[in-house]
Amino acid sequence: MTLSRFAAALFCVMALQPLAAGAAQPDAFPTRPVRLLSPFPAGSGPDAVARMVGEQLSKDWGQAVVVEPRPGGNGFISMEAVRRAAPTGYDLGVVDVGHMAINPSLFRKLPYDPVKDYVPVGGLYRTSFFVVVSGGSPIKSVPELIAAAQASPGKVTYGSWAVGSPGHLGAAQVEAATGTQMLHVPFKDTAQLYAAVANGEVTWALGSYATAGALIQAGKLRVLAVADGARSSALPDVPTLEEAGGPRGVDASTWVALVAPAGTPAERVEAVSRAVRAALDVPEVKTKMATFGFVPAAVPGATVSEWMRKDTPRYAEMVRRTGATTD
């Protein structure tokens, strides 16, 4: 080979190297807006957190992250939209323990499979529920609440925002653990529920700080305990049920997470998961979430899967025990 031909061949090889290297690199993500499809109404706690995290992701990615509330239909509208979305990582779903661990027992014909139709991306937050009574209630402690239920089976009432909701099944845990018989009264939403508790229309309910905090601060609701294994950072002076003289082992805490459609590539799921965990670790995001009493859950999808494996049979037992059904 002549020197001139060798030089030409070498030039071609060198020119092709950047192209080959570029082809070996994974595609950049994201290169267009990302959607967070949510079954929760605008202004709700999960919606607020999704927007906080979305804003931070937008800053980090340089791409818009749009939260699209699609409430209604028991959450099925949003869940179906996520299930049918292209498995690219550009369409994600906001879900909670109800969608992923309670509904399989609550609905005889659930239009989606929590395990087969979705891939957990990572956690968003966890929150605890407090045992609340009216600020003017004669019941001032957990033992007094239990005693009232024991003295008049079926007379003491507890409310929730829906049949089979974490508030319903969590309160049913308290009922079962104390061997009492109380009457469940479902309401259409949390606003109606806590107004009814404050007015003394129902004896007690479980409420998160995000939904009941305003009435707690106003003195219209009295907090007796937190239905969790540990105290809540939202109200650290409030004892757990066990500390307050109630049953041990009651866990009515709940969680909210992100999922992707089944078939989304593992590397894309992991990329989103890492970005979400980083967003939840931003001090400003943590501070905003604390105002709702939420604890950031910066965990990978594998942890969310473990939550599902743990909670699904636990809630199935509570659904069976209460006979709760929406069919």
MARBAVO-475926 format. One record per residue (C-alpha): residue number from 1; residue in one letter; y negated, z negated, x. Coordinates in steps of 0.5 Angstrom, whole numbers, m for minus. Example, Ala and Ser with C-alpha at 12.3 -4.5 7.8 and 13.67 -1.06 7.14 Angstrom:
% MARBAVO-475926
{num: 1&residuo: A&py: 9&pz: m16&px: 25}
{num: 2&residuo: S&py: 2&pz: m14&px: 27}
***
This chain:
% MARBAVO-475926
{num: 1&residuo: M&py: 0&pz: 0&px: 0}
{num: 2&residuo: T&py: m7&pz: 2&px: 3}
{num: 3&residuo: L&py: m12&pz: m3&px: 4}
{num: 4&residuo: S&py: m16&pz: 0&px: m2}
{num: 5&residuo: R&py: m10&pz: 0&px: m7}
{num: 6&residuo: F&py: m9&pz: m8&px: m5}
{num: 7&residuo: A&py: m16&pz: m10&px: m6}
{num: 8&residuo: A&py: m16&pz: m6&px: m13}
{num: 9&residuo: A&py: m9&pz: m10&px: m15}
{num: 10&residuo: L&py: m12&pz: m17&px: m13}
{num: 11&residuo: F&py: m18&pz: m16&px: m17}
{num: 12&residuo: C&py: m14&pz: m14&px: m23}
{num: 13&residuo: V&py: m10&pz: m20&px: m22}
{num: 14&residuo: M&py: m16&pz: m25&px: m21}
{num: 15&residuo: A&py: m19&pz: m22&px: m27}
{num: 16&residuo: L&py: m13&pz: m23&px: m32}
{num: 17&residuo: Q&py: m12&pz: m30&px: m29}
{num: 18&residuo: P&py: m18&pz: m33&px: m34}
{num: 19&residuo: L&py: m15&pz: m30&px: m40}
{num: 20&residuo: A&py: m8&pz: m33&px: m38}
{num: 21&residuo: A&py: m11&pz: m39&px: m37}
{num: 22&residuo: G&py: m15&pz: m39&px: m44}
{num: 23&residuo: A&py: m9&pz: m37&px: m48}
{num: 24&residuo: A&py: m5&pz: m43&px: m45}
{num: 25&residuo: Q&py: m10&pz: m48&px: m48}
{num: 26&residuo: P&py: m10&pz: m51&px: m55}
{num: 27&residuo: D&py: m15&pz: m48&px: m60}
{num: 28&residuo: A&py: m21&pz: m52&px: m61}
{num: 29&residuo: F&py: m21&pz: m57&px: m67}
{num: 30&residuo: P&py: m25&pz: m57&px: m71}
{num: 31&residuo: T&py: m29&pz: m50&px: m71}
{num: 32&residuo: R&py: m31&pz: m51&px: m79}
{num: 33&residuo: P&py: m32&pz: m56&px: m84}
{num: 34&residuo: V&py: m27&pz: m61&px: m85}
{num: 35&residuo: R&py: m26&pz: m64&px: m92}
{num: 36&residuo: L&py: m23&pz: m71&px: m94}
{num: 37&residuo: L&py: m21&pz: m70&px: m102}
{num: 38&residuo: S&py: m21&pz: m77&px: m105}
{num: 39&residuo: P&py: m18&pz: m80&px: m112}
{num: 40&residuo: F&py: m24&pz: m85&px: m112}
{num: 41&residuo: P&py: m30&pz: m84&px: m115}
{num: 42&residuo: A&py: m37&pz: m83&px: m112}
{num: 43&residuo: G&py: m40&pz: m90&px: m110}
{num: 44&residuo: S&py: m33&pz: m94&px: m110}
{num: 45&residuo: G&py: m31&pz: m98&px: m103}
{num: 46&residuo: P&py: m26&pz: m92&px: m101}
{num: 47&residuo: D&py: m31&pz: m87&px: m102}
{num: 48&residuo: A&py: m36&pz: m91&px: m98}
{num: 49&residuo: V&py: m32&pz: m92&px: m92}
{num: 50&residuo: A&py: m30&pz: m85&px: m92}
{num: 51&residuo: R&py: m37&pz: m82&px: m92}
{num: 52&residuo: M&py: m38&pz: m87&px: m86}
{num: 53&residuo: V&py: m32&pz: m85&px: m82}
{num: 54&residuo: G&py: m34&pz: m78&px: m84}
{num: 55&residuo: E&py: m41&pz: m78&px: m82}
{num: 56&residuo: Q&py: m39&pz: m81&px: m75}
{num: 57&residuo: L&py: m34&pz: m75&px: m74}
{num: 58&residuo: S&py: m39&pz: m70&px: m76}
{num: 59&residuo: K&py: m43&pz: m73&px: m70}
{num: 60&residuo: D&py: m37&pz: m73&px: m65}
{num: 61&residuo: W&py: m34&pz: m66&px: m67}
{num: 62&residuo: G&py: m41&pz: m63&px: m69}
{num: 63&residuo: Q&py: m38&pz: m60&px: m75}
{num: 64&residuo: A&py: m39&pz: m62&px: m82}
{num: 65&residuo: V&py: m34&pz: m67&px: m85}
{num: 66&residuo: V&py: m35&pz: m67&px: m93}
{num: 67&residuo: V&py: m32&pz: m72&px: m98}
{num: 68&residuo: E&py: m30&pz: m69&px: m104}
{num: 69&residuo: P&py: m29&pz: m74&px: m110}
{num: 70&residuo: R&py: m23&pz: m72&px: m115}
{num: 71&residuo: P&py: m22&pz: m78&px: m119}
{num: 72&residuo: G&py: m18&pz: m78&px: m125}
{num: 73&residuo: G&py: m11&pz: m77&px: m127}
{num: 74&residuo: N&py: m8&pz: m83&px: m124}
{num: 75&residuo: G&py: m10&pz: m80&px: m117}
{num: 76&residuo: F&py: m6&pz: m74&px: m119}
{num: 77&residuo: I&py: m11&pz: m69&px: m119}
{num: 78&residuo: S&py: m13&pz: m71&px: m111}
{num: 79&residuo: M&py: m6&pz: m72&px: m109}
{num: 80&residuo: E&py: m4&pz: m65&px: m112}
{num: 81&residuo: A&py: m10&pz: m61&px: m108}
{num: 82&residuo: V&py: m8&pz: m65&px: m102}
{num: 83&residuo: R&py: m1&pz: m63&px: m103}
{num: 84&residuo: R&py: m3&pz: m55&px: m104}
{num: 85&residuo: A&py: m8&pz: m55&px: m98}
{num: 86&residuo: A&py: m6&pz: m51&px: m92}
{num: 87&residuo: P&py: m3&pz: m55&px: m87}
{num: 88&residuo: T&py: m8&pz: m54&px: m82}
{num: 89&residuo: G&py: m12&pz: m61&px: m81}
{num: 90&residuo: Y&py: m18&pz: m58&px: m85}
{num: 91&residuo: D&py: m16&pz: m61&px: m91}
{num: 92&residuo: L&py: m14&pz: m69&px: m91}
{num: 93&residuo: G&py: m13&pz: m74&px: m97}
{num: 94&residuo: V&py: m16&pz: m81&px: m98}
{num: 95&residuo: V&py: m10&pz: m85&px: m101}
{num: 96&residuo: D&py: m9&pz: m93&px: m102}
{num: 97&residuo: V&py: m3&pz: m97&px: m103}
{num: 98&residuo: G&py: m2&pz: m95&px: m110}
{num: 99&residuo: H&py: m1&pz: m88&px: m109}
{num: 100&residuo: M&py: 4&pz: m88&px: m103}
{num: 101&residuo: A&py: 8&pz: m95&px: m105}
{num: 102&residuo: I&py: 7&pz: m97&px: m112}
{num: 103&residuo: N&py: 7&pz: m90&px: m116}
{num: 104&residuo: P&py: 14&pz: m88&px: m114}
{num: 105&residuo: S&py: 16&pz: m94&px: m118}
{num: 106&residuo: L&py: 11&pz: m94&px: m124}
{num: 107&residuo: F&py: 12&pz: m87&px: m126}
{num: 108&residuo: R&py: 18&pz: m84&px: m128}
{num: 109&residuo: K&py: 16&pz: m77&px: m126}
{num: 110&residuo: L&py: 11&pz: m77&px: m120}
{num: 111&residuo: P&py: 9&pz: m70&px: m119}
{num: 112&residuo: Y&py: 9&pz: m71&px: m112}
{num: 113&residuo: D&py: 13&pz: m75&px: m106}
{num: 114&residuo: P&py: 9&pz: m79&px: m102}
{num: 115&residuo: V&py: 14&pz: m79&px: m96}
{num: 116&residuo: K&py: 16&pz: m71&px: m96}
{num: 117&residuo: D&py: 9&pz: m68&px: m99}
{num: 118&residuo: Y&py: 5&pz: m72&px: m94}
{num: 119&residuo: V&py: 4&pz: m74&px: m87}
{num: 120&residuo: P&py: 0&pz: m80&px: m85}
{num: 121&residuo: V&py: m6&pz: m79&px: m80}
{num: 122&residuo: G&py: m8&pz: m86&px: m80}
{num: 123&residuo: G&py: m11&pz: m92&px: m83}
{num: 124&residuo: L&py: m18&pz: m93&px: m85}
{num: 125&residuo: Y&py: m18&pz: m100&px: m87}
{num: 126&residuo: R&py: m15&pz: m106&px: m90}
{num: 127&residuo: T&py: m18&pz: m111&px: m95}
{num: 128&residuo: S&py: m16&pz: m118&px: m99}
{num: 129&residuo: F&py: m16&pz: m120&px: m106}
{num: 130&residuo: F&py: m19&pz: m127&px: m108}
{num: 131&residuo: V&py: m17&pz: m131&px: m114}
{num: 132&residuo: V&py: m23&pz: m132&px: m118}
{num: 133&residuo: V&py: m25&pz: m135&px: m125}
{num: 134&residuo: S&py: m31&pz: m136&px: m128}
{num: 135&residuo: G&py: m37&pz: m140&px: m125}
{num: 136&residuo: G&py: m37&pz: m144&px: m131}
{num: 137&residuo: S&py: m29&pz: m145&px: m132}
{num: 138&residuo: P&py: m27&pz: m152&px: m132}
{num: 139&residuo: I&py: m21&pz: m150&px: m127}
{num: 140&residuo: K&py: m24&pz: m151&px: m120}
{num: 141&residuo: S&py: m18&pz: m151&px: m116}
{num: 142&residuo: V&py: m11&pz: m147&px: m115}
{num: 143&residuo: P&py: m7&pz: m153&px: m117}
{num: 144&residuo: E&py: m11&pz: m154&px: m123}
{num: 145&residuo: L&py: m10&pz: m146&px: m125}
{num: 146&residuo: I&py: m2&pz: m147&px: m124}
{num: 147&residuo: A&py: m2&pz: m154&px: m128}
{num: 148&residuo: A&py: m6&pz: m150&px: m134}
{num: 149&residuo: A&py: m1&pz: m144&px: m134}
{num: 150&residuo: Q&py: 5&pz: m149&px: m134}
{num: 151&residuo: A&py: 2&pz: m153&px: m139}
{num: 152&residuo: S&py: 1&pz: m147&px: m144}
{num: 153&residuo: P&py: 6&pz: m142&px: m143}
{num: 154&residuo: G&py: 3&pz: m135&px: m144}
{num: 155&residuo: K&py: m4&pz: m138&px: m146}
{num: 156&residuo: V&py: m7&pz: m137&px: m139}
{num: 157&residuo: T&py: m10&pz: m130&px: m138}
{num: 158&residuo: Y&py: m11&pz: m126&px: m132}
{num: 159&residuo: G&py: m14&pz: m119&px: m132}
{num: 160&residuo: S&py: m14&pz: m113&px: m128}
{num: 161&residuo: W&py: m17&pz: m106&px: m127}
{num: 162&residuo: A&py: m10&pz: m102&px: m129}
{num: 163&residuo: V&py: m3&pz: m103&px: m131}
{num: 164&residuo: G&py: 1&pz: m103&px: m124}
{num: 165&residuo: S&py: m5&pz: m104&px: m120}
{num: 166&residuo: P&py: m5&pz: m108&px: m114}
{num: 167&residuo: G&py: m10&pz: m113&px: m118}
{num: 168&residuo: H&py: m4&pz: m113&px: m123}
{num: 169&residuo: L&py: 2&pz: m114&px: m119}
{num: 170&residuo: G&py: m2&pz: m118&px: m114}
{num: 171&residuo: A&py: m3&pz: m123&px: m120}
{num: 172&residuo: A&py: 4&pz: m122&px: m122}
{num: 173&residuo: Q&py: 6&pz: m125&px: m115}
{num: 174&residuo: V&py: 2&pz: m131&px: m116}
{num: 175&residuo: E&py: 6&pz: m132&px: m123}
{num: 176&residuo: A&py: 13&pz: m131&px: m120}
{num: 177&residuo: A&py: 12&pz: m135&px: m114}
{num: 178&residuo: T&py: 9&pz: m141&px: m119}
{num: 179&residuo: G&py: 15&pz: m140&px: m124}
{num: 180&residuo: T&py: 9&pz: m140&px: m130}
{num: 181&residuo: Q&py: 8&pz: m135&px: m135}
{num: 182&residuo: M&py: 1&pz: m132&px: m136}
{num: 183&residuo: L&py: m1&pz: m126&px: m140}
{num: 184&residuo: H&py: m4&pz: m120&px: m137}
{num: 185&residuo: V&py: m10&pz: m116&px: m140}
{num: 186&residuo: P&py: m12&pz: m110&px: m137}
{num: 187&residuo: F&py: m19&pz: m107&px: m137}
{num: 188&residuo: K&py: m22&pz: m100&px: m136}
{num: 189&residuo: D&py: m25&pz: m101&px: m129}
{num: 190&residuo: T&py: m27&pz: m107&px: m125}
{num: 191&residuo: A&py: m34&pz: m107&px: m128}
{num: 192&residuo: Q&py: m31&pz: m109&px: m134}
{num: 193&residuo: L&py: m26&pz: m114&px: m131}
{num: 194&residuo: Y&py: m30&pz: m118&px: m127}
{num: 195&residuo: A&py: m36&pz: m119&px: m133}
{num: 196&residuo: A&py: m30&pz: m121&px: m137}
{num: 197&residuo: V&py: m28&pz: m126&px: m132}
{num: 198&residuo: A&py: m35&pz: m129&px: m131}
{num: 199&residuo: N&py: m36&pz: m129&px: m139}
{num: 200&residuo: G&py: m29&pz: m133&px: m140}
{num: 201&residuo: E&py: m26&pz: m128&px: m144}
{num: 202&residuo: V&py: m20&pz: m128&px: m139}
{num: 203&residuo: T&py: m18&pz: m134&px: m135}
{num: 204&residuo: W&py: m18&pz: m131&px: m128}
{num: 205&residuo: A&py: m17&pz: m125&px: m124}
{num: 206&residuo: L&py: m16&pz: m122&px: m117}
{num: 207&residuo: G&py: m22&pz: m119&px: m114}
{num: 208&residuo: S&py: m24&pz: m116&px: m107}
{num: 209&residuo: Y&py: m31&pz: m118&px: m104}
{num: 210&residuo: A&py: m33&pz: m110&px: m105}
{num: 211&residuo: T&py: m32&pz: m111&px: m113}
{num: 212&residuo: A&py: m33&pz: m118&px: m114}
{num: 213&residuo: G&py: m38&pz: m120&px: m109}
{num: 214&residuo: A&py: m44&pz: m119&px: m112}
{num: 215&residuo: L&py: m42&pz: m124&px: m118}
{num: 216&residuo: I&py: m39&pz: m129&px: m113}
{num: 217&residuo: Q&py: m46&pz: m129&px: m109}
{num: 218&residuo: A&py: m49&pz: m130&px: m116}
{num: 219&residuo: G&py: m45&pz: m136&px: m118}
{num: 220&residuo: K&py: m42&pz: m132&px: m124}
{num: 221&residuo: L&py: m35&pz: m132&px: m121}
{num: 222&residuo: R&py: m32&pz: m138&px: m117}
{num: 223&residuo: V&py: m27&pz: m137&px: m111}
{num: 224&residuo: L&py: m21&pz: m141&px: m111}
{num: 225&residuo: A&py: m17&pz: m138&px: m105}
{num: 226&residuo: V&py: m15&pz: m131&px: m102}
{num: 227&residuo: A&py: m9&pz: m128&px: m104}
{num: 228&residuo: D&py: m7&pz: m127&px: m97}
{num: 229&residuo: G&py: m3&pz: m130&px: m91}
{num: 230&residuo: A&py: m10&pz: m131&px: m87}
{num: 231&residuo: R&py: m17&pz: m132&px: m89}
{num: 232&residuo: S&py: m22&pz: m126&px: m90}
{num: 233&residuo: S&py: m27&pz: m125&px: m85}
{num: 234&residuo: A&py: m32&pz: m123&px: m92}
{num: 235&residuo: L&py: m31&pz: m131&px: m94}
{num: 236&residuo: P&py: m28&pz: m135&px: m88}
{num: 237&residuo: D&py: m29&pz: m141&px: m91}
{num: 238&residuo: V&py: m25&pz: m140&px: m97}
{num: 239&residuo: P&py: m17&pz: m142&px: m96}
{num: 240&residuo: T&py: m11&pz: m138&px: m97}
{num: 241&residuo: L&py: m7&pz: m139&px: m103}
{num: 242&residuo: E&py: m2&pz: m144&px: m99}
{num: 243&residuo: E&py: m8&pz: m148&px: m96}
{num: 244&residuo: A&py: m11&pz: m149&px: m103}
{num: 245&residuo: G&py: m5&pz: m152&px: m105}
{num: 246&residuo: G&py: m1&pz: m146&px: m108}
{num: 247&residuo: P&py: 5&pz: m142&px: m107}
{num: 248&residuo: R&py: 6&pz: m139&px: m100}
{num: 249&residuo: G&py: 8&pz: m132&px: m98}
{num: 250&residuo: V&py: 4&pz: m128&px: m103}
{num: 251&residuo: D&py: 1&pz: m122&px: m100}
{num: 252&residuo: A&py: m4&pz: m118&px: m105}
{num: 253&residuo: S&py: m8&pz: m115&px: m99}
{num: 254&residuo: T&py: m9&pz: m107&px: m100}
{num: 255&residuo: W&py: m10&pz: m101&px: m95}
{num: 256&residuo: V&py: m13&pz: m95&px: m95}
{num: 257&residuo: A&py: m11&pz: m89&px: m90}
{num: 258&residuo: L&py: m12&pz: m82&px: m89}
{num: 259&residuo: V&py: m6&pz: m77&px: m90}
{num: 260&residuo: A&py: m5&pz: m69&px: m89}
{num: 261&residuo: P&py: m1&pz: m64&px: m92}
{num: 262&residuo: A&py: 7&pz: m64&px: m90}
{num: 263&residuo: G&py: 7&pz: m59&px: m85}
{num: 264&residuo: T&py: 1&pz: m60&px: m81}
{num: 265&residuo: P&py: 2&pz: m59&px: m73}
{num: 266&residuo: A&py: 4&pz: m66&px: m70}
{num: 267&residuo: E&py: m2&pz: m64&px: m65}
{num: 268&residuo: R&py: m7&pz: m63&px: m70}
{num: 269&residuo: V&py: m5&pz: m70&px: m74}
{num: 270&residuo: E&py: m6&pz: m73&px: m67}
{num: 271&residuo: A&py: m12&pz: m70&px: m66}
{num: 272&residuo: V&py: m15&pz: m72&px: m72}
{num: 273&residuo: S&py: m12&pz: m79&px: m72}
{num: 274&residuo: R&py: m15&pz: m81&px: m65}
{num: 275&residuo: A&py: m22&pz: m78&px: m67}
{num: 276&residuo: V&py: m21&pz: m83&px: m74}
{num: 277&residuo: R&py: m19&pz: m89&px: m69}
{num: 278&residuo: A&py: m25&pz: m88&px: m65}
{num: 279&residuo: A&py: m30&pz: m87&px: m71}
{num: 280&residuo: L&py: m27&pz: m94&px: m74}
{num: 281&residuo: D&py: m29&pz: m97&px: m67}
{num: 282&residuo: V&py: m36&pz: m95&px: m67}
{num: 283&residuo: P&py: m40&pz: m102&px: m68}
{num: 284&residuo: E&py: m45&pz: m99&px: m73}
{num: 285&residuo: V&py: m39&pz: m97&px: m77}
{num: 286&residuo: K&py: m35&pz: m104&px: m77}
{num: 287&residuo: T&py: m42&pz: m107&px: m79}
{num: 288&residuo: K&py: m43&pz: m103&px: m85}
{num: 289&residuo: M&py: m35&pz: m104&px: m87}
{num: 290&residuo: A&py: m36&pz: m112&px: m86}
{num: 291&residuo: T&py: m41&pz: m112&px: m92}
{num: 292&residuo: F&py: m36&pz: m109&px: m96}
{num: 293&residuo: G&py: m31&pz: m115&px: m94}
{num: 294&residuo: F&py: m27&pz: m109&px: m91}
{num: 295&residuo: V&py: m23&pz: m110&px: m84}
{num: 296&residuo: P&py: m22&pz: m103&px: m80}
{num: 297&residuo: A&py: m15&pz: m101&px: m79}
{num: 298&residuo: A&py: m15&pz: m96&px: m73}
{num: 299&residuo: V&py: m8&pz: m95&px: m73}
{num: 300&residuo: P&py: m4&pz: m89&px: m72}
{num: 301&residuo: G&py: 0&pz: m85&px: m78}
{num: 302&residuo: A&py: 6&pz: m89&px: m75}
{num: 303&residuo: T&py: 4&pz: m95&px: m77}
{num: 304&residuo: V&py: 2&pz: m93&px: m84}
{num: 305&residuo: S&py: 9&pz: m90&px: m85}
{num: 306&residuo: E&py: 11&pz: m97&px: m83}
{num: 307&residuo: W&py: 6&pz: m100&px: m89}
{num: 308&residuo: M&py: 9&pz: m95&px: m94}
{num: 309&residuo: R&py: 17&pz: m97&px: m92}
{num: 310&residuo: K&py: 15&pz: m105&px: m92}
{num: 311&residuo: D&py: 11&pz: m104&px: m99}
{num: 312&residuo: T&py: 15&pz: m99&px: m103}
{num: 313&residuo: P&py: 21&pz: m104&px: m104}
{num: 314&residuo: R&py: 16&pz: m110&px: m105}
{num: 315&residuo: Y&py: 12&pz: m107&px: m110}
{num: 316&residuo: A&py: 18&pz: m104&px: m114}
{num: 317&residuo: E&py: 21&pz: m111&px: m115}
{num: 318&residuo: M&py: 14&pz: m113&px: m118}
{num: 319&residuo: V&py: 14&pz: m107&px: m122}
{num: 320&residuo: R&py: 21&pz: m108&px: m125}
{num: 321&residuo: R&py: 20&pz: m116&px: m126}
{num: 322&residuo: T&py: 13&pz: m114&px: m130}
{num: 323&residuo: G&py: 16&pz: m108&px: m133}
{num: 324&residuo: A&py: 10&pz: m105&px: m132}
{num: 325&residuo: T&py: 10&pz: m97&px: m133}
{num: 326&residuo: T&py: 5&pz: m92&px: m135}
{num: 327&residuo: D&py: 9&pz: m87&px: m138}
***
